[in-house]
Amino acid sequence: MEEVKQFPVVERRRNLAVSFEQREAGEVAVFQELGKALTSSLQLDQVLRTIMEKIDEFLRPDNWSLLLLDQEKQELYFELAVGKASQALKDVRVKVGQGIAGWVAEHGETVVVPDTSKDTRFFSQVDEKTKTETQSIVAVPVKFRDTCLGVIELINCVGQDGFDPRDLKLLEALSDFAAIALENARHVKRIHELTITDDCTSLYNARHMGFILETEIYRSQRYNYEFSLVFIDLDHFKQVNDTHGHLVGSRLLAEIGNALKSRCRLIDFAFRYGGDEFVILLPQTSKENALNVARRLHKLIRNTKWLTPEGLSIRVTPSLGVASYPVDSRTKEGLLHLADEAMYLVKNNSRDSVAAANIGILPDTLPGAKPLADSEFDAEFEAPADPTKKVTVERRREGA
């Protein structure tokens, strides 16, 4: 059964009997604590949890949440939610412009709604899903400079006298801290992506390949899995640069890299190893199945006319080498060496074909040979090497 995602636990600390002096001193302490959290931690969850705890402690809403903006889909999703039926919100998305929160995200303005039944912007479907009754809403945009990153929404915290202006100022200040934390996290993520991603192709780079390969060896040793490496080198790539220029060469590498990535399963990894070389790592894939993958990629590259939208129609052929764990080697260095050696066996002979460690060049991939039909190897690429073993590799597709 799939594990249900839970929102992070946020400590609820309500104190109804707080004097003005105690509250004022508490607010100062809040900002000191948040400033300390922002300067001492890059953990987004920790900073946001601190912010939302303070909202609960000082403003005491029935329910409250932090919605973040999915820029690509232009939808808000619940990053944090506390209160009745909060777990029912974990899969809810609100379009920008929809409901109170959506309006705030669209306009970047704070909204206080004392009576939702009198506000046409109110989106009642969230109440229907959570089986709750929203009577009042306070929604504040989380903005960094002029960009809205999300919305903090408080439910049922507006009293008969309205929402205290001092509380609103505090809430807006807390939303500013949340924006800083989110922007810091985005920068950290981007810096990390730059360190592991190749600029030209957007595939993972050789540095990250070393880390992933070590991780895959550990995982395969522990669970008795197989995995394989496919090295790919483009034949006579220098001629492309000499004929069309280096900018065209770079665009060709990017297009081929994107094609390789699009042919990978979710558990596979695609890397630019350097120059005109690529590496595909195939978790839970036997040597036999990896050779079928290599045949398919060989056929893809040699039979495709590249950069046709630019009117160039460039043709290139690849040399491929395959090595597998554990049949060929049990070490990172050994696997890299054997896959590279198999690839250079091809390059030093016929080029434009596939070779495997401890086997040699595959006759059916040699120039002029009759290739295997697609049905003989395409289907095997779609499944893990052993269908009885559950795929457990966790990966993000940002770079590959």
C-alpha positions in Angstrom: 0.0 0.0 0.0 1.3 3.5 -0.9 2.4 5.5 2.1 0.1 8.5 2.7 2.0 11.8 2.8 1.6 13.6 6.0 2.1 17.3 6.6 5.0 18.1 9.0 4.0 18.2 12.7 3.8 21.8 14.0 3.5 22.3 17.7 0.4 24.2 18.7 1.0 26.5 21.7 -2.0 28.6 22.5 -2.0 31.0 25.4 -5.3 33.0 25.6 -4.3 35.0 28.7 -1.4 37.1 27.5 -0.9 40.7 28.6 0.0 43.5 26.2 3.5 43.6 27.7 4.0 39.9 27.4 2.7 39.9 23.8 5.0 42.8 22.9 8.0 41.0 24.4 6.9 37.8 22.7 6.8 39.5 19.3 10.4 40.7 19.7 11.4 37.2 20.6 9.6 35.9 17.6 11.6 38.0 15.2 14.9 37.2 17.0 14.1 33.5 16.7 13.2 33.7 13.0 16.2 35.8 12.2 18.4 33.3 13.9 16.7 30.4 12.1 17.2 32.1 8.7 20.9 32.8 9.3 21.8 29.5 10.9 19.8 26.9 8.8 19.2 26.3 5.1 16.6 23.7 5.9 13.4 25.1 4.5 11.1 22.8 6.6 12.7 23.9 9.8 12.3 27.7 9.1 8.7 27.4 7.8 7.7 25.2 10.8 9.0 27.9 13.1 7.1 30.6 11.3 3.8 28.7 11.3 4.2 27.8 15.0 4.4 31.5 15.8 1.3 32.2 13.7 -0.5 29.6 15.7 0.8 30.9 19.0 -0.1 34.5 18.5 -3.1 34.5 16.2 -4.9 31.3 17.2 -6.8 30.5 14.1 -9.0 27.3 13.9 -7.1 26.2 10.8 -4.2 27.7 8.9 -2.0 26.8 6.0 0.8 27.8 3.8 0.1 27.4 0.1 3.0 27.5 -2.4 2.7 28.5 -6.0 3.5 25.9 -8.7 4.8 28.4 -11.3 4.6 26.0 -14.2 0.9 24.9 -13.6 -0.1 28.3 -12.1 -1.7 26.4 -9.2 -1.4 26.7 -5.4 -0.8 23.5 -3.3 -0.7 23.1 0.4 2.8 22.9 1.7 1.8 23.1 5.4 -1.7 22.8 6.9 -2.7 22.6 10.6 -6.1 22.1 12.1 -9.3 20.1 11.5 -9.1 17.9 8.4 -5.8 19.3 7.4 -4.7 15.9 5.9 -7.6 16.1 3.5 -5.8 19.1 1.9 -2.6 17.3 0.9 -3.8 16.7 -2.7 -5.9 19.8 -3.1 -4.8 22.4 -5.7 -6.2 25.8 -6.2 -5.8 27.6 -9.5 -4.4 31.2 -9.4 -7.4 33.5 -9.4 -9.7 30.8 -7.8 -11.0 31.4 -4.3 -9.6 33.8 -1.8 -6.1 32.3 -1.8 -6.1 32.2 -5.6 -7.1 35.9 -5.7 -4.4 36.9 -3.3 -1.8 35.0 -5.4 -3.0 36.7 -8.5 -3.1 40.3 -7.1 -0.4 40.1 -4.5 -2.6 41.8 -1.9 -3.7 41.0 1.6 -7.4 40.1 2.1 -9.5 40.0 5.3 -12.9 38.4 4.8 -15.0 38.6 8.0 -17.9 36.7 6.4 -17.2 34.3 3.6 -20.9 33.9 2.7 -20.9 37.6 1.5 -17.8 37.3 -0.6 -18.2 36.1 -4.1 -14.5 35.1 -4.3 -15.0 32.3 -1.7 -14.3 28.8 -3.1 -16.6 26.4 -1.2 -15.3 23.2 -2.7 -12.4 23.1 -0.3 -14.9 23.0 2.6 -16.8 20.3 0.9 -13.7 18.2 0.6 -12.5 18.8 4.2 -16.0 18.7 5.8 -15.4 21.9 7.6 -17.1 25.3 7.7 -15.1 28.4 6.8 -16.7 31.5 8.3 -13.8 34.0 7.9 -10.5 34.1 6.1 -7.3 36.2 6.4 -5.0 35.6 3.5 -1.5 37.2 3.1 0.7 36.9 0.0 4.2 35.5 0.5 6.2 37.8 -1.8 9.8 38.2 -2.6 10.3 41.5 -4.3 7.4 41.6 -6.8 7.0 37.8 -7.2 4.3 35.9 -5.3 5.7 32.6 -4.0 2.6 31.5 -2.1 -0.1 32.5 0.4 -0.5 32.2 4.1 -4.2 31.6 4.9 -5.9 31.7 8.4 -9.4 30.3 8.8 -11.9 31.5 11.4 -9.7 33.9 13.3 -11.7 37.2 12.7 -13.6 38.2 15.8 -16.6 40.5 16.2 -14.3 43.5 16.2 -12.6 42.4 13.1 -9.0 41.4 12.7 -6.6 43.4 14.9 -4.4 45.6 12.7 -1.5 44.8 14.9 -2.0 41.1 14.2 -2.2 41.8 10.5 1.2 43.6 10.6 2.6 40.6 12.5 1.2 38.2 10.0 2.6 40.2 7.0 6.0 40.4 8.7 6.0 36.6 9.2 5.0 36.1 5.5 8.1 38.2 4.6 10.3 35.8 6.7 8.6 32.9 4.8 9.4 34.5 1.5 13.1 34.9 2.4 13.3 31.3 3.5 11.7 30.1 0.3 14.0 32.3 -1.9 17.0 31.0 0.0 15.9 27.4 -0.5 15.4 28.1 -4.2 18.9 29.5 -4.6 20.4 26.5 -2.7 18.5 24.1 -4.9 19.7 26.0 -8.1 23.3 26.0 -6.9 23.1 22.2 -6.2 21.6 21.7 -9.7 24.4 23.6 -11.3 27.0 21.5 -9.5 25.6 18.2 -10.9 24.2 19.3 -14.3 26.0 19.7 -17.6 25.3 23.2 -19.0 25.2 22.1 -22.7 22.8 19.1 -22.5 21.1 19.5 -19.1 22.0 15.9 -18.3 23.8 15.0 -15.1 27.6 15.6 -15.3 30.5 13.2 -14.8 31.0 14.4 -11.2 27.4 13.3 -10.3 27.8 10.1 -12.2 30.6 9.0 -9.8 28.2 9.6 -6.8 25.3 7.8 -8.4 27.4 4.9 -9.5 28.7 4.4 -6.0 25.2 4.5 -4.6 24.0 2.0 -7.2 26.8 -0.4 -6.3 25.9 -0.2 -2.6 22.2 -0.7 -3.4 22.8 -3.6 -5.8 25.2 -5.3 -3.3 22.6 -5.0 -0.5 19.6 -6.3 -2.5 21.5 -8.6 -4.9 20.5 -6.6 -8.0 22.2 -6.3 -11.4 22.8 -3.1 -13.2 24.6 -2.0 -16.4 26.4 0.9 -17.9 26.2 1.9 -21.6 29.0 4.2 -22.9 28.2 6.2 -26.1 30.7 8.1 -28.2 29.7 10.0 -31.4 31.9 9.0 -34.3 33.9 11.8 -36.1 32.1 14.5 -34.1 35.0 16.8 -34.9 33.8 16.9 -38.5 30.5 18.4 -37.3 32.3 21.2 -35.5 34.7 21.8 -38.4 31.9 21.9 -41.0 29.1 23.7 -39.1 30.9 25.4 -36.2 31.0 24.8 -32.4 27.6 26.3 -31.7 25.9 23.8 -34.0 28.0 21.1 -32.4 26.7 22.1 -29.0 23.1 22.2 -30.2 23.6 18.7 -31.7 24.9 17.4 -28.4 21.9 18.9 -26.6 19.4 17.3 -29.0 21.0 13.9 -28.8 21.2 14.2 -25.0 17.5 15.1 -24.9 16.7 12.1 -27.1 18.6 9.7 -24.9 16.9 11.1 -21.8 13.5 10.7 -23.3 14.2 7.0 -24.0 15.1 6.3 -20.4 12.9 4.7 -17.8 12.1 6.7 -14.7 14.8 4.7 -12.8 17.5 5.2 -15.3 20.2 7.9 -15.4 21.6 9.8 -18.3 25.0 11.6 -18.1 27.2 13.6 -20.3 30.6 12.1 -19.6 32.6 14.8 -21.4 33.1 16.0 -25.0 30.9 13.9 -27.3 30.6 11.0 -24.8 27.4 10.0 -22.9 26.7 7.3 -20.3 23.4 5.6 -19.5 23.1 3.8 -16.1 20.4 1.1 -16.1 19.5 0.0 -12.6 18.1 -3.6 -12.2 19.1 -4.4 -15.7 21.0 -7.6 -16.8 23.8 -7.5 -19.3 21.6 -9.2 -21.9 18.9 -6.6 -21.5 21.5 -3.8 -21.5 22.8 -5.0 -24.8 19.3 -4.7 -26.2 19.1 -1.2 -24.9 22.4 -0.4 -26.5 21.2 -1.8 -29.8 18.1 0.4 -29.7 20.1 3.5 -28.8 22.6 2.7 -31.6 19.8 2.5 -34.0 18.2 5.7 -32.7 21.3 7.8 -33.1 22.5 6.5 -36.5 19.0 6.5 -38.2 17.9 10.0 -37.0 18.4 13.2 -39.0 19.4 15.7 -36.3 18.7 19.5 -36.2 16.2 19.3 -39.0 14.2 22.2 -37.5 17.3 24.3 -38.3 17.5 23.0 -41.8 20.7 21.0 -41.2 19.7 17.3 -41.2 23.0 16.1 -39.7 23.7 12.4 -39.6 26.1 10.8 -37.0 26.9 7.3 -36.0 27.8 6.1 -32.4 30.2 3.6 -30.9 28.8 2.0 -27.8 30.3 -0.1 -25.0 28.5 -2.1 -22.3 29.6 -3.4 -18.9 27.5 -4.9 -16.1 27.5 -5.4 -12.4 28.4 -7.9 -11.0 29.2 -10.2 -14.0 32.0 -7.9 -15.4 33.1 -6.0 -12.3 32.0 -5.2 -8.7 33.8 -1.9 -8.5 33.1 1.6 -9.9 36.6 1.8 -11.4 36.3 -1.6 -13.0 32.9 -1.0 -14.5 33.9 2.4 -16.0 37.1 0.9 -17.4 35.5 -2.1 -19.0 32.6 -0.1 -20.5 35.1 2.5 -21.9 37.3 -0.2 -23.1 34.4 -1.9 -25.0 33.5 1.4 -26.6 37.1 2.0 -27.8 37.2 -1.5 -29.2 34.4 -0.4 -31.5 36.1 2.9 -32.3 39.4 1.3 -33.1 37.8 -1.2 -35.5 34.6 -0.6 -37.5 33.0 2.3 -35.4 29.2 2.5 -35.7 28.4 -0.6 -33.6 28.1 -2.0 -30.1 30.6 -4.0 -28.0 30.3 -5.6 -24.6 32.9 -6.3 -22.0 34.3 -9.8 -22.1 32.2 -10.5 -25.3 33.4 -8.1 -28.0 31.7 -6.4 -30.9 28.1 -7.6 -31.5 28.0 -8.9 -35.1 24.4 -7.7 -35.7 25.4 -4.1 -35.0 28.2 -3.9 -37.5 27.8 -1.6 -40.5 26.0 -3.5 -43.3 24.7 -6.2 -40.9 21.0 -7.0 -40.7 19.8 -5.4 -37.4 17.5 -7.2 -35.1 13.8 -6.3 -35.4 12.5 -3.7 -32.9 10.2 -6.4 -31.4 13.3 -8.5 -30.4 14.7 -5.9 -28.0 12.3 -2.9 -27.4 9.9 -4.7 -25.1 12.7 -5.9 -22.8 13.8 -2.3 -22.2 10.5 -1.4 -20.6 10.7 -3.7 -17.6 13.2 -4.2 -14.8 15.6 -7.1 -15.2 13.7 -9.2 -12.7 9.9 -8.4 -12.6 9.6 -10.0 -9.2 11.8 -7.3 -7.7 10.1 -4.0 -6.9 11.8 -0.9 -8.2 13.0 1.1 -5.2 15.2 3.7 -6.8 14.2 7.2 -5.8 15.2 9.9 -8.1 14.4 13.5 -9.3 14.3 14.2 -13.0 15.6 17.9 -12.7 18.8 17.1 -14.4 18.2 13.8 -16.2 
